[in-house]
């Protein structure tokens, strides 16, 4: 079982002067769930090398057993520092793809033609595609084989408008994940803010927020079984 994890290379939070990137919990929890289940995991990002970790995700309030494990895992930290370039990986070599969130993907992966084509190829090859928190936003230009938005008519979730309001970034982000999923015809639903919530509709797996990352990985493993 081979799984590709795709991380953002974008580290600027709009014009705020603050840094962003990927949310460490949304990478660490799924990575360990997959690796502990025997999956061979490759990590890629648009620019390759060390992807930016959102500094807020390293604050004490957001630590979990998975992030604590990551903090002590020199081997995984080294692997993360040497991600493959996204344009050098092929869907043919993997059984599934997983996109962690954080705000970074809204700027680069959502508009990256390589990422868009990669997701479309996985889907055409009948392989599961999984996204958590802000990562469902990278689907905004992804098409199904029939040419319509991939999320159209499918049960989906992702970071909610109320959660974006709570972190006070509604006016900073290039678009709202919930709004974009609805605009593209997704059947959007959500749990209470910050509660775990994940959905599978066929090959498409989505999770609402950081608390949902392990659940998305669990559903992905079930889908691959």
DRENZAMAR-803943 format. One line per 3 residues: number of its first residue (from 1); for each residue x negated, y, z of N, C-alpha, C. Coordinates in Angstrom, 3 decimals. Atoms other than C-alpha are relative to their C-alpha. Layout:
! residues N
NUM) X Y Z X Y Z X Y Z; ...;
! end
This chain:
! residues 225
1) -0.850 -1.194 0.000 0.000 0.000 0.000 -0.888 1.248 0.000; 0.824 -1.215 0.121 -1.582 3.233 -1.178 0.903 1.228 -0.040; -0.821 -1.214 -0.095 -0.152 6.634 -0.244 -0.884 1.228 -0.188;
4) 0.678 -1.281 0.206 -1.219 10.076 -1.428 0.660 1.060 0.877; -0.493 -1.148 -0.753 -0.860 12.994 1.003 -0.519 1.268 -0.670; 0.373 -1.242 0.683 -0.848 16.440 -0.651 0.165 1.176 0.958;
7) 0.013 -1.160 -0.893 -1.792 19.516 1.396 -0.210 1.294 -0.780; 0.180 -1.324 0.602 -1.747 23.224 0.593 -1.462 0.445 0.052; 1.299 -0.682 -0.070 -4.884 25.245 -0.193 0.174 1.485 0.324;
10) -0.303 -1.434 -0.162 -3.168 28.581 0.555 -0.065 0.400 1.474; 0.191 -0.362 -1.412 -4.157 30.427 3.750 0.449 1.410 0.376; -0.427 -1.376 -0.313 -2.661 33.953 3.524 1.510 0.045 0.216;
13) -1.426 -0.091 -0.299 0.701 34.649 5.173 0.555 1.289 -0.599; -0.495 -1.188 0.703 2.021 37.072 2.580 -0.981 1.148 0.121; 0.850 -1.189 -0.168 0.707 40.600 3.174 -0.179 0.373 1.470;
16) 0.035 -0.297 -1.436 0.690 40.295 6.972 -1.426 0.112 0.531; 1.364 0.064 -0.513 -3.078 39.823 7.263 -0.210 -1.194 0.914; 0.112 1.210 -0.821 -2.323 36.653 9.247 -0.298 -1.204 -0.876;
19) 0.340 1.229 0.721 -3.463 33.180 8.294 1.144 -1.002 0.077; -0.944 1.119 0.002 -1.302 30.202 7.350 -0.724 -1.210 -0.567; 0.595 1.224 0.527 -1.872 26.776 5.843 0.992 -1.125 0.181;
22) -0.915 1.099 -0.283 -0.461 23.352 6.670 0.133 -0.162 1.520; -0.283 0.188 -1.425 1.074 22.414 10.033 -0.593 -1.332 0.430; 0.808 1.173 -0.304 -1.242 19.958 11.727 0.827 -1.210 0.442;
25) -0.854 1.118 -0.436 1.499 17.851 13.389 0.621 -0.720 -1.191; -0.693 0.576 1.153 3.194 17.325 10.021 -0.946 -0.804 -0.900; 0.994 0.839 0.666 -0.040 15.875 8.668 -0.399 -1.168 0.893;
28) 0.576 1.016 -0.884 -1.353 14.000 11.694 0.987 -1.134 0.300; -0.970 1.040 -0.375 1.835 12.165 12.749 0.281 -0.961 -1.161; -0.216 0.915 1.115 2.648 10.795 9.273 -1.271 -0.761 -0.403;
31) 1.247 0.683 0.369 -1.016 10.037 8.543 -0.194 -1.238 0.869; 0.230 1.137 -0.897 -1.329 7.844 11.619 1.091 -1.059 -0.137; -1.086 0.979 0.198 2.097 6.232 11.087 -0.291 -0.873 -1.219;
34) 0.292 0.738 1.233 1.060 5.255 7.565 -1.248 -0.864 0.160; 1.266 0.738 -0.137 -2.520 4.252 8.383 0.152 -1.166 0.978; -0.190 1.069 -0.986 -1.468 2.239 11.453 0.828 -1.144 -0.567;
37) -0.808 1.042 0.658 0.986 0.351 9.216 -0.777 -0.701 -1.113; 0.847 0.669 0.979 -1.911 -0.623 6.963 -0.130 0.698 -1.340; 0.095 -0.720 1.276 -1.558 1.989 4.238 -1.406 0.571 -0.197;
40) 1.247 -0.688 0.378 -4.633 3.249 2.434 0.406 1.411 -0.431; -0.471 -1.373 0.220 -4.216 7.043 2.526 -1.095 0.856 -0.630; 0.873 -0.976 0.643 -5.842 9.527 0.155 0.591 1.386 0.233;
43) -0.471 -1.375 -0.224 -5.646 13.264 0.867 -0.491 0.871 -1.155; 0.357 -0.904 1.097 -5.606 15.853 -1.932 0.564 1.381 0.266; -0.482 -1.381 -0.084 -5.133 19.615 -2.229 -0.377 0.698 -1.302;
46) 0.292 -0.650 1.285 -5.126 22.064 -5.165 -1.475 0.334 -0.199; 1.401 -0.404 0.145 -8.657 23.318 -4.479 -0.992 -1.067 0.440; 0.898 0.998 -0.560 -10.055 20.179 -2.868 -0.709 0.531 1.233;
49) 0.723 -0.428 -1.190 -12.318 20.296 0.170 0.915 0.179 1.196; -0.740 -0.204 -1.249 -11.073 21.546 3.542 1.249 0.860 -0.224; -1.200 -0.822 0.105 -7.432 22.664 3.390 0.187 0.820 1.278;
52) -0.163 -0.843 -1.178 -6.449 25.494 5.755 1.063 -0.531 0.957; -0.962 0.372 -1.044 -4.798 24.491 9.021 0.629 1.290 0.532; -0.671 -1.173 -0.578 -2.171 26.981 10.211 -0.471 0.148 1.449;
55) 0.534 -0.144 -1.356 -3.811 28.408 13.364 1.065 -0.122 1.090; -1.073 0.112 -1.004 -0.435 28.558 15.130 0.261 -1.459 0.366; -0.286 1.411 -0.254 -0.104 24.794 14.794 -1.020 -0.632 0.936;
58) 1.017 0.510 -0.926 -3.224 24.372 16.934 0.198 0.522 1.422; -0.264 -0.550 -1.334 -1.737 26.290 19.889 0.495 -1.105 0.947; -0.384 1.039 -0.968 -1.107 24.300 23.118 1.472 -0.412 -0.067;
61) -1.440 0.302 0.024 2.705 24.537 22.767 0.380 -1.025 -1.062; -0.374 0.845 1.137 2.636 22.548 19.536 -0.799 -1.306 -0.059; 0.777 1.242 -0.016 0.365 19.691 20.582 0.910 -1.198 0.275;
64) -0.740 1.258 -0.158 1.714 16.135 20.349 -1.032 -1.113 0.133; 0.968 1.100 -0.030 0.129 12.704 20.837 -0.784 -0.140 -1.317; 0.685 0.128 1.296 -0.665 12.687 17.100 -1.060 1.084 -0.189;
67) 1.000 -1.064 0.168 -2.423 16.079 17.153 -1.163 -0.201 0.970; 1.074 0.283 -0.958 -4.357 15.086 20.265 -0.916 -1.107 -0.528; 0.790 1.084 0.612 -5.445 11.908 18.502 -0.881 0.565 -1.117;
70) 0.758 -0.620 1.089 -6.507 13.979 15.490 -1.190 0.795 0.545; 1.060 -0.837 -0.572 -8.528 16.342 17.687 -1.207 -0.809 0.464; 1.090 0.871 -0.459 -10.602 13.370 18.887 -0.491 -0.935 -1.103;
73) 0.269 0.937 1.109 -10.816 11.654 15.488 -0.966 0.632 -1.007; 1.013 -0.600 0.890 -14.080 12.724 13.852 0.093 -0.542 -1.416; -0.073 0.606 1.333 -13.592 10.300 10.967 1.091 0.645 -0.836;
76) -1.091 -0.627 0.758 -10.235 11.784 9.973 -0.294 1.480 -0.255; 0.369 -1.401 0.224 -11.499 15.352 10.461 -0.966 0.121 -1.176; 0.964 0.002 1.109 -14.341 14.529 8.071 0.708 -0.295 -1.326;
79) -0.781 0.329 1.209 -11.929 12.969 5.582 0.802 1.219 -0.462; -0.798 -1.189 0.306 -9.739 16.078 5.789 -0.870 1.108 -0.610; 0.910 -1.042 0.508 -12.762 18.310 5.098 -0.415 -0.249 -1.446;
82) 0.442 0.370 1.355 -13.332 16.490 1.789 1.176 -0.519 -0.832; -1.153 0.439 0.794 -9.887 16.275 0.168 -0.344 0.017 -1.486; 0.151 0.044 1.459 -9.730 15.348 -3.496 0.705 1.198 -0.620;
85) -0.727 -1.040 0.740 -8.750 17.990 -6.038 1.253 -0.613 -0.600; -1.298 0.514 0.439 -5.110 17.600 -6.963 -0.010 -0.403 -1.470; 0.011 0.330 1.437 -5.867 17.614 -10.696 -0.883 -1.205 -0.327;
88) 0.837 1.186 0.224 -8.179 14.625 -10.203 0.646 -1.275 0.534; -0.707 1.200 -0.457 -5.581 12.245 -8.734 1.145 -0.304 -0.967; -1.048 0.438 0.926 -3.006 10.217 -10.686 1.039 -0.828 0.744;
91) -1.090 0.751 -0.632 0.377 8.868 -9.634 -0.162 -1.500 -0.215; 0.176 1.424 0.327 -0.547 5.558 -11.298 -0.738 -0.752 1.108; 0.868 0.650 -0.989 -2.996 4.856 -8.453 0.646 -0.151 1.378;
94) -0.620 -0.017 -1.328 -0.490 5.192 -5.588 1.423 -0.554 -0.036; -1.355 0.538 -0.133 2.754 3.693 -4.312 1.004 1.050 0.447; -0.888 -1.059 -0.499 4.149 6.920 -2.815 -0.810 1.264 0.208;
97) 0.666 -1.275 -0.310 3.392 10.591 -2.168 0.734 0.673 1.151; -0.554 -0.685 -1.170 3.901 12.598 1.023 -0.552 1.420 0.062; 0.384 -1.409 -0.106 3.859 16.405 1.362 0.317 0.524 1.399;
100) -0.237 -0.707 -1.256 3.401 17.910 4.861 0.312 1.480 -0.279; -0.365 -1.402 0.176 4.694 21.431 5.417 -0.996 0.975 0.608; 0.749 -1.209 -0.279 3.488 24.619 6.983 0.435 1.005 -1.054;
103) -0.472 -1.010 0.959 4.116 27.903 5.187 -0.811 0.039 -1.294; 0.873 -0.075 1.172 1.185 27.563 2.765 0.592 -0.544 -1.291; -0.523 0.581 1.240 2.944 25.245 0.257 0.973 0.890 -0.755;
106) -0.967 -0.871 0.684 5.578 27.933 -0.462 -0.687 0.915 -0.999; 0.737 -0.878 0.915 2.875 30.013 -2.136 -0.698 -0.773 -1.119; 0.753 0.651 1.086 0.733 27.487 -3.998 0.700 -1.223 -0.592;
109) -0.521 1.253 0.561 2.299 24.021 -4.333 1.355 0.171 -0.671; -1.324 -0.215 0.600 5.782 25.357 -5.129 -0.105 0.437 -1.460; 0.170 -0.515 1.369 4.371 26.930 -8.310 -1.109 -0.717 -0.770;
112) 1.162 0.663 0.594 1.519 24.519 -9.078 0.442 -1.019 -1.049; -0.456 0.921 1.034 2.090 22.820 -12.453 -0.519 -1.422 0.190; 0.560 1.343 -0.243 -0.175 19.926 -11.424 0.842 -0.733 1.039;
115) -0.833 0.595 -1.049 1.859 19.298 -8.263 1.388 -0.341 -0.544; -1.338 0.223 0.567 5.165 19.651 -10.121 0.007 -1.237 -0.886; 0.095 1.152 0.912 4.089 17.158 -12.800 -0.248 -1.295 0.775;
118) 0.319 1.181 -0.799 2.719 14.773 -10.171 1.261 -0.569 0.653; -1.243 0.460 -0.649 6.022 14.618 -8.258 0.938 -0.603 -1.048; -0.878 0.511 1.065 7.949 14.162 -11.511 -0.457 -1.383 -0.468;
121) 0.530 1.292 0.439 5.639 11.292 -12.488 0.272 -1.088 1.031; -0.319 0.981 -1.050 5.980 9.515 -9.136 1.460 -0.425 -0.114; -1.437 0.286 0.035 9.751 9.780 -9.453 0.351 -0.849 -1.219;
124) -0.258 0.782 1.226 9.791 8.494 -13.047 -0.508 -1.429 0.142; 0.574 1.338 -0.200 7.634 5.577 -11.926 0.705 -0.786 1.104; -0.812 0.679 -1.002 10.288 4.653 -9.342 -0.733 -0.171 1.330;
127) 0.750 0.005 -1.257 8.056 5.528 -6.390 0.548 1.083 0.926; -0.554 -0.998 -0.922 9.195 7.341 -3.228 -0.836 1.268 0.099; 0.627 -1.318 -0.186 8.430 11.039 -2.779 0.574 0.585 1.289;
130) -0.441 -0.416 -1.337 8.557 12.455 0.777 -0.541 1.380 0.346; 0.328 -1.395 -0.306 8.509 16.017 2.126 0.553 0.345 1.375; -0.502 -0.384 -1.316 8.826 17.556 5.590 -0.144 1.506 0.227;
133) -0.003 -1.390 -0.453 9.678 21.025 6.958 0.043 0.995 -1.169; 0.022 -0.914 1.147 8.612 23.665 4.382 -0.301 -0.724 -1.315; 0.404 0.693 1.230 7.375 21.038 1.933 1.143 -0.285 -0.975;
136) -1.056 0.132 1.002 10.830 20.421 0.384 0.081 1.211 -0.936; 0.059 -1.169 0.875 10.293 23.937 -0.997 -0.852 -0.219 -1.245; 0.833 0.237 1.188 7.693 22.511 -3.392 0.805 -0.665 -1.112;
139) -0.865 0.624 1.013 10.603 20.853 -5.214 0.738 1.028 -0.847; -0.874 -1.000 0.626 11.995 24.174 -6.425 -0.086 0.033 -1.524; 0.103 0.029 1.472 10.702 23.705 -9.997 -0.136 -1.420 -0.537;
142) 0.147 1.405 0.404 10.594 19.891 -10.066 1.293 -0.478 -0.648; -1.169 0.478 0.745 12.911 18.296 -12.610 0.118 -1.530 0.079; -0.278 1.432 0.138 14.547 14.877 -12.708 -0.209 -0.387 -1.469;
145) 0.166 0.414 1.392 14.094 12.770 -15.868 1.051 0.565 -0.954; -1.054 -0.567 0.869 17.396 14.243 -17.178 -0.167 1.501 -0.235; 0.264 -1.415 0.227 15.901 17.759 -17.068 0.641 0.937 1.002;
148) -0.623 -0.827 -1.027 18.012 18.978 -14.159 -0.883 0.016 1.251; 0.804 -0.011 -1.225 16.551 19.958 -10.755 0.059 -1.359 0.704; 0.082 1.319 -0.636 15.388 16.829 -8.930 0.973 -0.114 1.171;
151) -0.843 0.068 -1.205 17.383 17.761 -5.814 1.493 0.083 -0.315; -1.416 -0.209 0.337 20.666 18.348 -7.701 0.827 -1.245 0.324; -0.898 1.093 -0.341 23.436 16.235 -6.226 -0.551 -0.975 1.028;
154) 0.618 0.917 -0.972 21.101 14.657 -3.653 0.075 0.576 1.414; 0.011 -0.375 -1.421 21.292 14.695 0.139 -1.417 0.418 0.374; 1.337 -0.524 -0.342 18.394 16.878 1.289 0.055 0.842 1.275;
157) 0.157 -0.942 -1.090 17.130 18.809 4.284 -1.362 0.673 -0.151; 1.260 -0.740 0.029 14.216 21.144 4.992 0.114 1.117 1.026; 0.026 -1.076 -1.003 13.246 24.083 7.195 1.193 0.920 -0.201;
160) -1.273 -0.714 0.136 16.503 25.897 7.906 -0.180 1.515 0.073; 0.016 -1.471 -0.088 17.319 29.589 7.576 -0.111 0.468 1.451; 0.019 -0.421 -1.403 17.891 29.784 11.330 -1.366 -0.258 0.636;
163) 1.353 0.251 -0.506 14.492 28.221 12.049 -0.982 1.049 -0.528; 0.868 -1.045 0.567 12.808 30.693 9.676 0.230 1.327 0.718; -0.323 -1.205 -0.792 14.622 33.501 11.500 -0.685 -0.054 1.355;
166) 0.556 0.158 -1.348 13.406 32.119 14.813 -1.503 0.280 0.033; 1.451 -0.275 0.046 9.762 32.334 13.705 -0.296 1.361 -0.643; 0.087 -1.395 0.472 10.456 35.833 12.296 -0.787 0.146 -1.307;
169) 0.705 -0.074 1.286 9.170 35.082 8.788 0.955 0.040 -1.188; -0.996 -0.017 1.077 12.407 35.369 6.798 -0.352 1.011 -1.091; 0.303 -1.040 0.991 11.212 38.572 5.104 -1.431 -0.115 -0.540;
172) 1.398 0.158 0.416 7.613 37.344 4.664 -0.156 -1.087 -1.058; 0.150 1.147 0.914 8.037 34.016 2.861 0.511 0.354 -1.402; -0.454 -0.304 1.363 8.421 34.035 -0.942 1.428 -0.455 -0.281;
175) -1.394 0.440 0.107 11.708 32.136 -0.606 0.330 -0.830 1.239; -0.466 0.808 -1.122 13.802 30.319 2.004 0.270 -1.417 -0.492; -0.115 1.399 0.431 13.641 26.530 1.772 1.455 -0.425 -0.108;
178) -1.423 0.394 0.024 17.314 25.992 2.664 0.714 0.609 -1.199; -0.673 -0.680 1.114 18.473 28.578 0.105 -0.405 -0.593 -1.346; 0.501 0.523 1.279 16.277 27.162 -2.666 0.573 -1.389 -0.279;
181) -0.574 1.341 0.177 17.492 23.595 -2.088 1.465 0.096 -0.414; -1.418 -0.179 0.352 21.119 24.766 -2.224 0.150 0.557 -1.409; -0.077 -0.640 1.323 20.493 26.941 -5.291 -0.214 -1.023 -1.118;
184) 0.291 1.030 1.000 19.123 23.909 -7.124 0.979 -1.166 0.032; -1.063 1.003 0.010 22.244 21.895 -6.331 -0.170 -1.112 1.009; 0.172 1.004 -1.044 20.948 19.938 -3.346 1.158 0.044 0.983;
187) -1.037 0.075 -1.023 23.507 18.736 -0.801 -0.722 0.128 1.335; 0.842 -0.301 -1.163 21.814 20.411 2.150 0.750 -0.213 1.305; -0.545 0.096 -1.354 22.443 19.487 5.775 -1.146 0.137 0.991;
190) 1.042 -0.218 -1.009 20.591 20.079 9.041 0.507 -0.408 1.373; -0.272 0.221 -1.425 20.428 19.265 12.737 -0.138 1.355 0.684; 0.296 -1.210 -0.769 20.148 21.843 15.523 -1.460 0.367 -0.226;
193) 1.377 -0.456 0.182 17.007 23.954 15.269 -0.957 -0.835 0.851; 1.133 0.691 -0.654 13.821 22.034 16.145 0.298 -1.436 0.405; -0.309 1.401 -0.287 15.610 18.674 16.472 -0.421 -0.865 -1.182;
196) 0.393 0.869 1.104 14.373 15.687 14.426 1.186 -0.290 -0.918; -1.041 0.295 0.987 16.355 15.163 11.227 -0.661 -0.313 -1.332; 0.579 0.403 1.284 15.402 13.272 8.090 1.032 -0.783 -0.796;
199) -0.964 0.622 0.915 17.309 12.003 5.074 -0.722 -0.736 -1.120; 0.473 0.659 1.222 16.736 9.539 2.288 1.153 -0.074 -0.984; -0.965 0.174 1.083 18.606 9.729 -1.007 -0.756 -0.655 -1.152;
202) 0.757 0.731 1.019 17.229 7.046 -3.279 -1.493 0.061 0.302; 1.453 -0.102 -0.158 13.525 7.770 -3.750 -0.425 1.281 0.698; 0.312 -1.318 -0.560 13.737 11.271 -2.256 0.231 0.011 1.517;
205) -0.058 -0.017 -1.462 12.957 11.606 1.461 -0.382 1.404 0.471; 0.272 -1.355 -0.494 13.144 14.962 3.276 0.231 0.078 1.505; -0.144 -0.232 -1.438 12.712 16.109 6.893 0.100 1.489 0.269;
208) -0.372 -1.406 -0.231 13.884 19.358 8.467 -1.129 0.869 0.557; 0.900 -0.856 -0.781 11.041 20.552 10.716 -1.151 -0.844 0.546; 1.126 0.799 -0.502 7.820 19.508 12.500 0.416 -1.220 0.814;
211) -0.459 1.130 -0.819 9.780 17.283 14.887 0.455 -1.188 -0.832; -0.514 1.045 0.898 10.957 15.275 11.862 -1.101 -0.762 -0.733; 1.073 0.555 0.834 7.531 14.329 10.520 -0.170 -1.510 0.183;
214) 0.142 1.446 -0.229 7.294 10.894 12.163 1.167 -0.758 -0.600; -1.193 0.641 0.557 10.852 10.066 11.096 -0.115 -0.121 -1.519; 0.193 0.059 1.456 10.032 10.925 7.470 -0.979 -1.120 -0.345;
217) 0.982 1.063 0.253 6.981 8.651 7.635 0.623 -1.384 0.216; -0.665 1.290 -0.266 9.106 5.855 9.149 0.911 -0.392 -1.164; -0.896 0.284 1.135 11.685 6.142 6.352 -0.824 -0.350 -1.240;
220) 0.870 0.288 1.144 8.876 6.201 3.789 -0.530 -1.429 0.077; 0.474 1.373 -0.173 7.425 2.977 5.216 1.099 -1.021 -0.264; -1.156 0.900 0.262 10.889 1.362 5.155 0.252 -0.109 -1.490;
223) -0.260 -0.028 1.441 11.291 2.407 1.527 -1.062 -0.810 -0.757; 1.095 0.729 0.644 7.925 0.877 0.637 0.004 -1.489 0.329; 0.045 1.404 -0.472 8.585 -2.372 2.518 0.625 -0.951 -1.008;
! end
